Amino acid sequence: MNPIMSMLRSKSNSSSQQNSKSTEQSGNVLSEFAQFKKNMQGKDAKAIIDGLRASGRMSEQQYQQLLKKAKDLEAFLK
């Protein structure tokens, strides 16, 4: 699976499980992001996405979902 999509996909949990796992998930998210950042070092993310779209491995719907998630993440990080 595309590492960008893997990082950005949302996981659904029941509300009772969320409270008990929130600390664990926060650690996982941070470690996953650190690994993602390390793997992407020196790579052009836009070129990767453009290549996936050109090859047909990413649909227009997946691309639009990725854009929305990226914008949401950008707003969160500001």
C-alpha positions in Angstrom: 0.0 0.0 0.0 1.1 3.6 -0.7 2.9 4.9 2.5 1.2 8.2 2.2 -2.2 6.6 2.1 -1.2 4.3 4.9 -0.2 7.1 7.2 -3.3 9.2 6.4 -6.0 6.6 6.5 -8.3 6.8 9.5 -9.0 4.0 11.9 -12.4 3.6 13.4 -12.6 2.5 17.1 -15.5 2.4 19.4 -15.6 5.2 22.0 -14.9 2.8 24.9 -11.8 1.5 23.2 -10.6 5.0 22.2 -10.0 6.2 25.8 -8.0 3.1 26.8 -5.9 3.1 23.6 -5.4 6.9 23.0 -2.0 7.0 24.6 -0.9 3.9 22.8 -2.2 5.2 19.5 -0.5 8.6 20.0 2.8 6.8 20.4 2.1 4.6 17.4 1.1 7.6 15.3 4.3 9.5 16.3 6.5 6.5 15.6 4.8 5.8 12.3 5.2 9.4 11.3 8.9 9.3 12.2 9.3 6.2 10.1 7.4 7.7 7.2 9.5 10.9 7.4 12.7 8.8 7.4 11.5 6.8 4.4 10.5 9.9 2.5 13.7 11.8 3.1 15.2 12.9 -0.2 12.1 11.9 -2.2 9.6 14.1 -4.0 6.1 13.3 -2.7 4.4 15.2 -5.5 6.3 13.2 -8.1 5.4 9.9 -6.3 1.7 10.9 -6.3 1.9 12.0 -9.9 3.5 8.7 -10.9 0.8 6.7 -9.1 -1.9 8.7 -10.8 -0.3 8.4 -14.2 0.1 4.6 -13.9 -3.5 4.2 -12.8 -2.5 2.8 -9.4 -4.3 5.8 -7.7 -7.8 6.7 -8.8 -9.1 10.3 -9.0 -11.3 9.5 -5.9 -8.3 8.3 -3.9 -6.4 11.4 -5.0 -9.2 13.7 -3.9 -9.4 11.8 -0.5 -5.6 12.3 -0.1 -5.9 16.0 -0.9 -8.6 16.4 1.7 -6.7 14.5 4.4 -3.5 16.5 3.6 -5.5 19.8 4.0 -7.0 18.6 7.2 -3.5 17.6 8.5 -2.1 20.9 7.4 -4.8 22.8 9.3 -4.1 20.7 12.4 -0.4 21.3 12.3 -0.7 25.1 12.0 
